[in-house]
Amino acid sequence: MALQATKCFATKPWLSHAKALMTRASLLLACLAVGIAVAASPARAVEAPFEPGLMRLAEVLGSLHFLRNLCGEKGDQWRAEMEKLLESENPDPERRARFIASFNRGYRSFSGTYTRCTPSATEAIARYMKEGETLSRDIASRYGN
């Protein structure tokens, strides 16, 4: 007799409905928990419209630092320009790290390619000088005070 009762209990339609409700409730609770966690986390600042241009400028400065020294220029003029950019922007630590990473990416992109000054390296210098000038002018004219 107990076996039949168990069999009847397992075939009751309300049981599968109850399981479905419990699954939905668990899913809703999980979504609610995620929503609360996201709301409680600090909001990320919206990226300024000029930010990609500044990061590209930092990368150009890194490239020029490597290439100009490779082709005979002695000194740290382009690193100094990067320092000026950092000083004028006065970025928070996370943003400063992004600037430095961009500069280093520009430097490394050519240090792995060129071991001596070639006509191609000289052409890259000319292109990067022009791009850096254009970026600086555009950012200043669009977003400068």
N, C-alpha and C positions, 0 to 999 in steps of 0.2 A: 504494500500500500504506500509506503514512503517513496518508493521508486516512482510510482505514478504521480505523486504530488510534485516531485522534482521535475518530472517531464512536463507536467502541466504548467509549472511555474516558468520554465524556460521557453515555452511557446506563447506566453502571454504577450499580446501586441504592445501593451504599455511599457514593457521592459525595454524593448529596442528603442522606443520613443524616449524613455528616460535616459538611456545611454547616449543618445544623440544630443539631448539637451545638456547633459553633463559635458560632452565634448565641446559643444558650442560655448558653454559657460567657461570652460578652461581656456578656449581660444580667446574669448572676450577679455578674460582676466589677464592673459598674456599680453594682448594688445594694449590694455589699459596700463599695465606695468611698464611697457616700452614707452608709451606716450608720456607717462609721468617722468620717466628717466630722461627722456629727450627734453621735456619742458624744464626739468630741474638743472640740466647742464647749461653752462654759460653760453650765451649766443655768440657765434662767430661774427666778427665784423664783416660788413659787406666790403668787398674789394673795390678800391677806388678805380675809376675808369682809366687812369693813367698808370696803374700798377704794372700791367704787362709791358708797357713801353719802358718803364724804369728798370724792370728785370732784364729786358733785352739790352738796354744800355749797359748795365753791369756786365752782361755777357760779352758785349762788344769791347768793353774796356779790358776785360781779361784776355780776349783774343789779341788785342793790340799790345798789351803788355808783353805777351810772349813773342809775337811776330816782330815788333819793332826792335826788341833786344836781340832777336835772332839775326836780324838784318843790319846790325851795327849800332843801333842806338844804345847808349849806355845810360843806365839810371832807372828810376822808378816813377817816371812821369805818369804813366797810366794807372799805376797802383795809387799814386797820390790823387789822381782824378777820382778814383773810386772812393778814397778816404773822404774827399770833399763831398761826394754824393751822399755818403753815409752821414757825414756831419750835418749836411743841409736837411736831410730827411729825418734824422734823429729817430730811427725806427725802434720799436720794441724788440726784445731779444729774438722772438720768432721771425719777425720780418727781417731783422738784421741777418739772421742765418740764411734766409732765402736770397738776400742780396749777395752774400758771400758765396753761396753755392752757385749762383749764376755767374759771378766773376770767375770762379774756379772752373766751372764747366767750359767757359770760353777759352780759358788758358789751356786746359787739358785737351780740348778739341783739336788744337793745332800742335801741341807738344807731342802727341802721338803720331802726327803725320810728317812734320818737318824736322829735320836734324840740321839743315843748313839753309841759308837764304837762297831761294830760287826765284825765277821770274814769276812763278805761280804764287809764291809767298808775297812777293812785292805787289802783285795784283790784288791779293787778298787784303793787304794793308790798305790799299787805295779804296777798295770797296767798303771796308770796315770804317775807315775814316769818314767816308761820305755818309754811311748809315748812321754812325754816331752823331755826326753833325745834324743830320735830318731829325733823328730822334730827339736830340736836345732842343732843337728849334721848335719842333711840333709840340712837345710836351710843355715847353715854356709859353708858347703862344696860346695854346688851348687852355691850360690849367694854371698858368702863372698868375701872380697877383699884380 
